[in-house]
């Protein structure tokens, strides 16, 4: 039930037909929710200038291929009235799959930001919400979307979460929501952007291509903390070890576990990249046939880059996983480091185990984000409901179908099916069809969930012609998966995004 603050509601489905008592052959379908929203007016100072905007919290109904409503999608939009029809419009979302989008919403480029103690644990309430001086609202209107099965978004009618819990159904649902939002709000002529974090990045890659094929060309795609090829994590693949090595090195540099003498961090990481794709990759490919002298030499080099001991690396057969790295790096201090952001430290039940008992970069901020979001939704956005807001969709990730239909060669010919999520060809296809599409990859150096070197290697496999390669840019920050948890990094991110939007939204 929406509160008295609701300003508009549209009923999209008639009431079910009532059968005489005792005569019903088929139970009535569940009632379809109404489209409803709460509009509130706000003002902030951004870039030294006052900015008035409208915040809209509500839901839109999307129809299935049968033309019947099948999903209710919750969103929060921030819009500036000036030149609304041609003002840039950005759709933002987190990933999971199965994660609501309150993380991006409450921490990154929205008009408000929750204050945390990062990289220390933020502890219990009360928390502080501030006007976000690093908001992107001066460059673009913003629409934060919760995937169906998360937040207040849900299947409707006779549909279940199985209609949405998969790589391709998820992309289709997001396309339908974006088309619906653009239609309802008369934004067809606005420059359009996608901004996805984590699993939101494979969604963006495939969504950009699907929107292009549907007649909606994008201006830009922002990929934050990216994973585009799930095959990299397959058993027997060496890519996971190669891709993680520069991130291990960046974290070791941060904790001063490696020598800094005579070099800066950028040069150091470039050296590690070259070793990872060269001698290290060659050593891994030789497997147990690698001669003992080479084993010793590679182990010594890895130790100099990661801060781990030669003995430990040899015992791991030159293959240290992120989980083991998180436990081993600070074992001498009886500390573990975070997975999403290795700047976070925590104590474990003991110092003898092989794996950390939890992720301090997750537990350290969850309470602040979840509590602040609920308080903000009620107090500032005036959106009240008896429904449960699912920060993580129940069992969504567990039933996720990773099958993905790759782009076809054209002329109506379907592409092959992949049994795992691999969307590099989708993004490349969208860029070839729309040569003006710009892509910005933003990466946290201390992110062990989606390592930056893996992202670089995957985006290098798009096979773009030289004239298109300049449309892909990379930026790096001294932070983790949620780059914005480091406020200094957030300030630099805002500058980089501002420059990117100025180029991508400029038109012809």
LINHUZI-V561641 format. One record per pair of residues at least 4 apart in sequence whose C-alpha atoms are under 7 Angstrom apart, sorted by the first residue. I is the first residue (numbers start at 1). GAP is how many residues later the second one is. If there is no record, write none. Layout:
{{I GAP} {I GAP}}
This chain:
{{1 384} {1 385} {2 4} {2 381} {2 382} {2 383} {3 380} {3 381} {3 382} {5 33} {5 377} {6 30} {6 31} {6 32} {7 30} {7 31} {7 32} {8 28} {8 29} {9 25} {9 26} {9 27} {9 28} {10 24} {10 25} {10 26} {11 23} {11 24} {12 22} {13 19} {15 16} {16 12} {16 13} {19 4} {19 5} {20 4} {29 128} {29 129} {30 127} {30 128} {31 126} {32 124} {32 125} {35 24} {35 25} {35 26} {36 22} {36 23} {37 19} {37 20} {37 21} {37 22} {38 18} {38 19} {38 20} {38 344} {38 345} {39 15} {39 16} {39 17} {39 18} {40 14} {40 15} {40 16} {40 341} {41 12} {41 13} {41 14} {42 10} {42 11} {42 12} {43 7} {43 8} {43 9} {43 10} {44 6} {44 7} {44 8} {44 87} {45 4} {45 5} {45 6} {46 4} {46 5} {46 87} {46 92} {52 28} {53 25} {53 26} {53 27} {53 28} {54 24} {54 25} {54 26} {55 21} {55 22} {55 23} {55 24} {55 326} {56 20} {56 21} {56 22} {57 18} {57 19} {57 20} {57 324} {57 326} {58 16} {58 17} {58 18} {59 13} {59 14} {59 15} {59 16} {60 12} {60 13} {60 14} {61 8} {61 10} {61 11} {61 12} {62 7} {62 8} {62 9} {62 10} {62 114} {62 115} {63 4} {63 5} {63 6} {63 7} {63 8} {64 4} {64 5} {64 6} {69 87} {69 88} {70 85} {70 86} {70 87} {70 89} {71 77} {71 83} {71 84} {71 85} {72 81} {72 82} {72 83} {72 84} {73 73} {73 74} {73 75} {73 80} {73 81} {74 71} {74 72} {74 78} {74 79} {75 68} {75 69} {75 70} {75 71} {76 67} {76 68} {76 69} {77 65} {77 66} {77 67} {78 63} {78 64} {78 65} {79 62} {79 63} {80 4} {80 61} {83 4} {85 101} {85 102} {85 104} {85 105} {86 103} {86 104} {86 105} {87 53} {87 103} {87 104} {88 52} {88 53} {88 102} {88 103} {88 104} {88 417} {89 51} {89 52} {89 53} {89 101} {89 102} {89 103} {89 104} {90 50} {90 51} {90 52} {90 53} {90 102} {90 103} {90 104} {90 105} {91 51} {91 52} {91 53} {91 102} {91 103} {91 104} {92 51} {92 52} {92 53} {92 102} {92 103} {92 104} {93 8} {93 11} {93 51} {93 52} {93 53} {93 102} {93 103} {93 104} {93 107} {94 5} {94 6} {94 7} {94 10} {94 102} {94 103} {94 104} {94 105} {94 106} {95 4} {95 102} {95 103} {95 104} {95 105} {96 103} {97 102} {97 299} {97 300} {98 51} {98 52} {98 294} {98 295} {98 298} {98 299} {99 51} {99 292} {99 293} {99 294} {100 46} {100 47} {100 50} {100 51} {100 290} {100 291} {100 292} {101 4} {101 43} {101 44} {101 45} {102 4} {102 271} {103 4} {103 266} {104 4} {105 5} {105 39} {106 4} {106 6} {106 7} {106 8} {106 263} {106 267} {107 6} {107 7} {107 377} {108 5} {108 376} {109 25} {109 26} {109 27} {110 22} {110 25} {110 26} {110 27} {111 20} {111 21} {111 24} {111 26} {112 17} {112 18} {112 19} {112 20} {113 16} {113 17} {113 18} {113 19} {114 14} {114 15} {114 16} {114 255} {114 258} {115 13} {115 14} {116 6} {116 249} {116 252} {117 4} {117 5} {118 4} {118 367} {118 368} {119 224} {119 225} {120 224} {120 244} {121 243} {121 244} {122 242} {122 243} {122 246} {124 243} {127 241} {127 245} {134 356} {134 357} {134 360} {136 4} {136 358} {137 4} {137 5} {139 359} {146 4} {146 5} {146 7} {147 6} {148 5} {148 6} {148 7} {148 16} {149 4} {149 5} {149 12} {149 244} {149 247} {150 240} {150 241} {150 242} {150 243} {151 238} {151 239} {151 240} {152 236} {152 237} {152 238} {155 4} {155 5} {155 6} {159 4} {161 4} {163 6} {164 5} {164 6} {165 4} {165 5} {165 231} {165 234} {165 235} {165 236} {166 4} {166 234} {166 235} {166 236} {167 4} {167 234} {167 235} {167 236} {167 237} {168 4} {168 236} {169 4} {170 4} {171 4} {171 32} {171 35} {171 36} {172 4} {173 4} {174 4} {175 4} {175 32} {175 36} {176 4} {177 4} {178 4} {179 4} {180 4} {181 4} {182 4} {182 5} {182 6} {183 4} {183 5} {191 27} {191 28} {191 314} {192 26} {192 27} {192 28} {193 25} {193 26} {193 27} {193 28} {194 10} {194 26} {194 27} {194 28} {195 26} {195 27} {195 28} {196 4} {196 5} {196 8} {196 26} {196 27} {196 28} {197 4} {197 26} {197 27} {197 28} {198 26} {198 27} {198 28} {198 29} {199 4} {199 28} {200 4} {201 4} {201 22} {201 23} {201 25} {201 26} {202 4} {202 25} {202 26} {202 221} {203 4} {204 4} {205 4} {205 218} {205 221} {205 222} {206 4} {206 217} {206 220} {206 221} {207 4} {208 4} {208 219} {208 222} {209 4} {209 217} {209 218} {209 220} {209 221} {210 4} {211 4} {211 5} {211 6} {212 4} {212 5} {212 218} {217 217} {218 219} {219 217} {219 218} {219 219} {219 285} {219 286} {220 217} {220 218} {220 219} {220 284} {221 217} {221 218} {221 219} {222 217} {222 218} {222 219} {223 217} {223 218} {223 219} {224 217} {224 218} {224 219} {225 217} {225 218} {225 219} {225 225} {225 256} {226 224} {226 229} {227 223} {227 228} {228 194} {228 195} {228 196} {228 230} {229 192} {229 193} {229 194} {230 190} {230 191} {230 192} {231 189} {232 5} {232 7} {232 8} {233 4} {233 7} {238 4} {238 46} {239 4} {240 4} {241 4} {241 78} {242 34} {242 35} {242 39} {243 208} {243 210} {243 211} {244 4} {244 207} {245 4} {245 31} {246 4} {246 23} {246 26} {246 27} {246 207} {247 4} {247 198} {247 199} {247 201} {247 204} {248 4} {248 58} {249 4} {249 56} {249 57} {250 4} {250 19} {250 195} {250 196} {251 4} {251 91} {251 195} {252 4} {252 5} {252 6} {252 54} {252 55} {253 4} {253 5} {257 50} {258 46} {258 47} {258 48} {258 49} {260 4} {263 4} {263 5} {264 4} {265 4} {266 4} {267 4} {268 4} {269 4} {270 4} {271 4} {272 4} {273 4} {274 4} {275 4} {275 5} {276 4} {276 5} {277 4} {278 4} {279 4} {280 4} {280 18} {281 4} {282 4} {283 4} {283 7} {286 4} {290 4} {290 5} {291 4} {292 4} {293 4} {294 4} {295 4} {296 4} {297 4} {298 4} {299 4} {299 11} {299 14} {299 15} {299 19} {300 4} {300 10} {301 4} {302 4} {303 4} {303 5} {303 6} {303 7} {307 22} {308 4} {308 21} {309 4} {310 4} {311 4} {312 4} {313 4} {313 5} {313 7} {314 4} {316 4} {320 4} {320 5} {321 4} {322 4} {322 126} {323 4} {323 32} {324 4} {324 30} {324 31} {325 4} {326 10} {326 11} {326 12} {326 30} {327 4} {327 9} {327 27} {327 28} {327 29} {330 4} {330 5} {330 6} {331 4} {331 20} {334 13} {334 17} {335 10} {335 11} {335 12} {335 13} {336 9} {336 10} {336 11} {336 12} {336 20} {337 5} {337 6} {337 7} {337 8} {337 9} {337 23} {338 4} {338 5} {338 6} {338 7} {338 21} {338 22} {338 23} {339 20} {339 22} {339 108} {339 109} {339 110} {340 21} {340 107} {340 108} {340 109} {340 140} {340 141} {341 20} {341 105} {341 106} {341 138} {341 139} {341 140} {342 104} {342 105} {342 138} {343 103} {344 16} {344 17} {345 15} {346 14} {348 8} {348 9} {359 4} {360 4} {361 4} {362 4} {365 4} {366 4} {367 4} {368 4} {369 4} {370 4} {371 4} {372 4} {373 4} {374 4} {375 4} {376 4} {376 5} {377 4} {377 5} {377 6} {378 4} {378 5} {378 6} {395 4} {396 4} {402 17} {402 18} {402 19} {403 14} {403 15} {403 16} {403 17} {403 18} {404 13} {404 14} {404 15} {404 16} {404 17} {405 10} {405 11} {405 12} {405 13} {406 9} {406 10} {406 11} {406 12} {406 20} {407 7} {407 8} {407 18} {407 19} {408 5} {408 6} {408 7} {409 4} {409 6} {423 4} {424 4} {424 34} {424 35} {424 38} {425 4} {425 37} {426 4} {427 4} {428 4} {428 34} {428 36} {429 4} {430 4} {431 4} {431 6} {435 33} {438 33} {438 34} {438 66} {439 32} {439 33} {439 34} {440 32} {440 33} {440 34} {441 32} {441 33} {441 34} {442 32} {442 33} {442 34} {443 9} {443 32} {443 33} {443 34} {444 32} {444 33} {444 34} {444 35} {444 36} {444 37} {444 39} {445 7} {445 31} {445 32} {445 33} {445 34} {445 35} {446 32} {446 33} {446 34} {447 4} {447 33} {447 34} {451 4} {452 4} {453 4} {454 4} {455 4} {456 4} {457 4} {464 4} {464 5} {465 4} {477 6} {477 12} {478 11} {479 4} {479 7} {479 10} {483 6} {483 7} {484 5} {484 6} {486 4} {487 4} {488 4} {489 4} {490 4} {491 4} {492 4} {493 4} {494 4} {495 4} {496 4} {497 4} {498 4} {499 4} {500 4} {501 4} {502 4}}
